């Protein structure tokens, strides 16, 4: 799919630039080797629609900065992680003949490694469903922006920002009155909570060296 998009964008690039209409691929290579780097820069610029490229994320960064400049400080910073070892529906999908309840963690890891494309799609669809059907239904969401990233072990997660209608102004808390600060605290206390389900259990996060 990405290769097809690259080919499609390349044809659009040629059609929209008259100076390249009569130029062959060999001509382009020859002019680039001759030092005309501006041609290469223009070609890279039109790669901003290819997801994952540097130009694509530069363009998305510009959109994010425009959003912050227009709407101000976001109400929430959001992180969604993939509890991929506990997706019973996923494991029933990729291995319908096995019982999820008796499946070992090693076996679950093996199935995830063997089906990375399905795990990615599963997480992406769960994320979209949660945001549109749960989060937006529960809260008065004005706008949001998020991106998918990957941990060292390959598991996906999401980082994003959210703007909620009716959220208090937090752009200048240093000079805010005590009444306003109290209102800010009450507002976020109504949104944020924490829970430690097993208080005595200690998890040590160990990251391998690259």
C-alpha positions, 0 to 999 in steps of 0.5 A: 500500500505504501509503495502504491501511494509513493508511486501515485504521489510521484505521478502527481508531482510530475504533472504539477511541475511543468519543468519536469514534463519532458524529463525522463527518470534518467534525466532526473538521476543525471541532474541529481548526480550533477549537484542539483539537490533542489530537485531532490528536496522538492521530491521529498517535500511531496512525500508528506502524505506517505505515513511514517516518513520524516516529511509526513511527521513534519506536516503533522507536527505543523498541524499540532502546533497550529491546533495549540496556537489556535485552541490554547493549552490542551485539557488532557494529555492522553496515553493509551497502552496495548494490554496485548497479552490480555486480549482474549478476543484477539487470541480466539481470532488468531488461534481459535482451537486453543483455550485462552484461559489455559494459554500460557504467557509464552504462547500468547507472546508467540502468537503476537510475534507471529501476527504483528499485522493483526495485533496492530490492526486490532489495537488501532480499531480498539483505539478508534472505537474507544475514542469515538464511542466511549471517550467522546460519548462520555466527555464533551470533546471539542477536538483531539490529536493523537499518534501511534508509537511503538515500544522497544519490544514492538507493542503499540501505544498512543499519545495524544492531546484532548480539548474539552468544552467547559474546561477552566483556563490553565494558561496563567496559573501563576497569576490566578486567584485562589478561587480560580485555582480551587475551580481548576482543582475541582474540575480535574479531580472530577476527571482524574483518578488512580488505582493500585489493584494489588498494593503489595505487588512490585513490578520492575520495568527492565528495558534492554539496551539497544 
